[in-house]
Amino acid sequence: MARESEHIELALKRVDLSKRFILVTIVFVFIAILFTFGSLLAHARVDDDGRWKLQLVTTGAEMAFVGVCAVLVSYHVSRMTRTVLNAIELSRK
């Protein structure tokens, strides 16, 4: 019985580590996009006719950020489910 709980505890530790990795990755991507926007806005002129291009780039980057976050979250959920189910399967054997 003690061996069964070790498998599940190990699986939960792996899931927790994966969750932390995903969260750190999302934060780093957000910070990178934030600094990119800051540098773009610092170099943009108010009277420039290309302001709509800056808005287009900003919208595209926001959509890319949401897409990357969705992929990372779905990867984490599928990996977490697979890890926990494998641990349960090993504990029954």
N, C-alpha and C positions, 0 to 999 in steps of 0.2 A: 504494500500500500504506500509506503514511503517513496518508492521509486516512481509511482504514478504522479504524485504531486511534484516531484522534481521535473518531470517532463513538462507539465503544465506551467510551472514557475519559470522554467527556462524559455518556454514559448512566449509567455507574457513579458519577460524581460526583453526578448528580441523584438516583440511588437512595440514596447515602449521606446526602445532605441530607434526603431524605424520611425516612430511618430516624431521623436525629437529631431531626427535628421530631416524629415519632410518639413517641419516647422522652420528650422534654421535655413533650409534652402529657400522657402517662400520669403522669409525675411530678407535674405541676401538679394533675391531677385527684385523685391520691392525697393530696397535701398538703391540698387543699381538703376532701376527705372527712375527713381526720384532724382538722383544726381544727373541723369541724362536730361530729364526735363529741366532741371535747374540750369544746366549749361546751355540748353537750347533757348530758354527764356532770357538768359543773361546776354546772349548774342543777338536776340531778335530786336528789330527796331519797331517802334510803335507806328510810325508812318509808312512802313513797308507794305506793299501790296501782297506780299507772300505770307501774311498772317494766317490765311486759311490753310496753307501748307503745314504750318506749325500745328494747327488744330487737327489736321488730318493725321499727322504723325503721332500726336498725343492720343487721339482716339484709337489708332492702330496699336499703339503700345499698351493701352489699357486693355484692349481686347486680347492681345497676346498674353498679358499678365494673367487675366482671368482664365485663359485657355491652359496656360502652364500650371496654374494652381489646380484646375480641375483634373488635369492629367496626374499630378502628384497625389492628390487626394484619392483618386480612384485606384492608383497603383498601391497606395498604402492600405486601403480597405481590402483590396484583393489579396495582398500579401499577408495582412493580418488574419484574414479569414482562413487562408490556406495554412498558415502556421498553427493557429489554434486548433483547427480540425485535425491536422497531422498529429499534434500533441495528444489530443483526445484519442485518436486511433491507436497511438503507441501505448497509451496508458491502459487500453482495453486488452492488449495482447499480452 
